[in-house]
């Protein structure tokens, strides 16, 4: 997969006629993908949510969204005040 993204070597289909172009904003320096691709691979949603959860419960990391800090307190509120059938969360989900 790394080779197909074009950052770690040449991919055999780099100039393939079926390549399509994606206009990625220049300020997205965190988005590692070339503008011409033959195919795209994305992480599965469960993997992305697990990464987000791990970042949320970390004692040393913070999440910044726009100009706001994100923390885990709203999840504690949901667990304490709403039925588990509605959200499916338990204390060990947010406090491992």
Buried (B, 14 or more C-beta within 10 A) or exposed (E): EEEBBBEEEEBEEEEEEEBEEEEEEEEEEEEEBBEEBBEEEEEEEEEEEEEEBEEBBEEEEEEEEEEEEBEBEEBBEBBEEEEEEEEEBEEEEBEE
